[in-house]
Amino acid sequence: MEELTNEEIILSGLGQTGRSGFATRKAIKGEMGASRFRKHFLERAHQLPKPIQKSLVTGKAQISDAPYYSTAEIKGTRCELIRLSVSEEIGITNIDNGKLGKDRHLTLSGIRLLYDTSAVNGTFVNGFPADLLNGEWEMELNGKKVFEKQPIRRFFDGFYGYNTNKPFGLYVLNNPKTIEPQTPIEFNVDLPDDVNGFLKVFLEGTTVYGY
């Protein structure tokens, strides 16, 4: 993503409080130029720490697409995709020990789940077998469940006549989540019966990068 425009900075209410801040946050809902994920971030920009807000306003930071990912083998009826004990490894995960990096505030707008039949470093373009499709997933932030017993079907229905313009395996959140730096993240999948293969999850949204 490009840097915030002057209009977007005003709309986001960076550094503003009270009635004025409320007005600008309300105004952004009508912004026509921003993508859906970008809007999710702008609506929450006033919640960022003041130094980061200042860096955005002064051009010392920019917002950027932020697909964090993690890959794991399905073991029987369970797959623990994001764990605190797993270190960052290229191609496997860019989430180090289940936490985002220092100063990496993430507005989580979507989750994408992909499946590969044979390898942890595979292509992840395989369809979902029935026992995977009928499974459930959950996500915890700092030990608290923010998604519980969610159907895997949420990631799959786009190929069967509903929301077919979305990328395969993508679930767009109706209620985006803000994930602060160093917050422990866990993402698990539970299945009705054993499934062989591997899963890759993407946490998609917007973050801030400093210069």
N, C-alpha and C positions, 0 to 999 in steps of 0.2 A: 504494500500500500504506500501511497505517497504521504508526504507530511500533511498535517492539518492545515487547511486553508484558513485565512483570516476569518472568513464567514463561519467556518466550523468551530473555530476557537470561541467566537462570540456565542454561537448557538449552544456549545457544550457547557457554558457557564463556568469555565475554568477560573478559579480564584474568586468567584462570586458567592455570596451567601444571601440569606433573607429573601425578600420578595423579588428582588432582581434576579437572584439565582434561580428561583422557582420559575420565573417567567422565561428565562433562557432555556431551562431544561424542558419546559413545555413546548417552546418554539421548535426545538430540534425534531420533535415528532413529525412535524410537517416538512422537514427538509426533503427535497426531491432528488438531490444529487448523490446521496450516499447509499452504498449497498446495505443490505439488511444487517450483516454482521458489523459493519462500520457504525451503523446507527446504534446498535447495542452498546458499543464502546462509548460513543459520544454521549449517550444518555447517562452513562455512569462515570464520565470523566471527572466530575466534581468530587467523586469519592476517592480519587487518587491522593497520595500524600502531597502536601504543598510543594516540596522541592521538585517532584515530577511534573506537577502542573506548571510550575514556573519554567522548567526546561522545555516543555511543549510550547509555551507561549513565546519563549525567547529563541526557539529554533535549535536548542541544544539536544532535543530528543524528537523522535518521530514515532508514529504508530505504525504497526506492521502486522501482516498476516502471521498467525502463530499456530501452525499445525504441530503440536507435540504428539509423539507416537510411542507405542510400546508393542512388543511382539512376544508371544509365549505359546508353548505347546499345551494343547488340551490334554489333561491327565484324567482319563476316565470320564467322569461327569462334571468336571470342574476345570476352569482355566483362570488363573490369577494373573491378569495382564499387567497391572501396575502394582508393584510391591516396593516396600521401603528397603528391602534387602538387595535390590537389583541395581547395579551401577550402569551408568551410561555406556552404550556400545553402538558404534555406527551400524546402521541397518537393523538393529534390534530395538533400541530405545534411545531417545534423546532426553529422557526424564531421569535425572541422576538420583538414585536411592528414593524414588517415589516423590520427589519434590521439584518444584520449579526453581530456577536459579535466583540468585540475589537480585533484587529490584525488578524481577519479572512478574508484573501484575498481568493476569490473564482474564479477559472477559470471554468466558466459554459460551459460544453461540451454537455449536453443533458437535455431535459425536459421530464418528464414522467407524464401522466395524467391517472387516474383510476376513476372508477365510482362504486357507491354502491346504490342500490335501496332504502334501508331502514334505515341506521343508520350512524351517523357521525363517530362512532367507529366500523364500519362494516368491512367485509373482503376485499372489493373492488376488486372483481373478476367478476363483472357483465359486460355483453356486453353493448355497447353504443346504446341507442335507436336512432331512425332516427333523431329526433329533436336535440339531442345532437351531433350526428355525423355531422350534417349540420350547426353547430354553428361556432363561431369564438372566438379567444382568442387574448389577447394583454398583453404586459408586459412593465412596466415602471421602470426605474432606475433614482432615484433622480428627479422625475417629468418629465422625458423625455422618450418618447416611443422608445423602442429598437425593439419591435415587434408590428405590428399593423395589425388588420383584418386578422390574420392568420387562416386558416381553421383547425377545430378540426380533420379533416380527416388525417392531418399529423401524428397524434398519432395512427392511426388505421390501416393504409394500410398494415402493416406487416402481418396481418392475411389473406390477400387475394392475395398472390402470389408475393408480392414485399418485399424484404428485410426480409424474413421470419425468419432469424436467430437472429433478435433483440428481446429483451423482449417486451411483449405486452405493448402498450401505450407509447413506448419510441420514441421520436423525437431527433435524433442526429443533432446538429447544424453544418451547413456548415461554419458558422462564429462564433466561440466561443466568449463568452463575459467575460471580467474581471470585477468582482464586488468587490469593495473595502469595507473595514470595515465600518459599520455604514451608508452605503448607503441605503436610503429608496427604498424598492422594493414593487411593486404592480403587481398583476397578476389577470386578470379578464376574465371571459367567458361570451359571449352574445349568446343567442339562438333565433331561429326564432319563436318558440312557447314555452309555459310553459312545463317544465320538472320537475317531482318530483324526489328527490334523493339527493345524496351528491357526491362531487368531492374531490379527493386528488391529489395534484401536488407535484412532486419531482424535485428539482433543483440539477442535478447530475453533478459532476465534481471533482475537486481536490483543496484541501486547504493545509494550513501549520499549524502544531501544534508545539508549543515550549515545551521544557522540563522544 
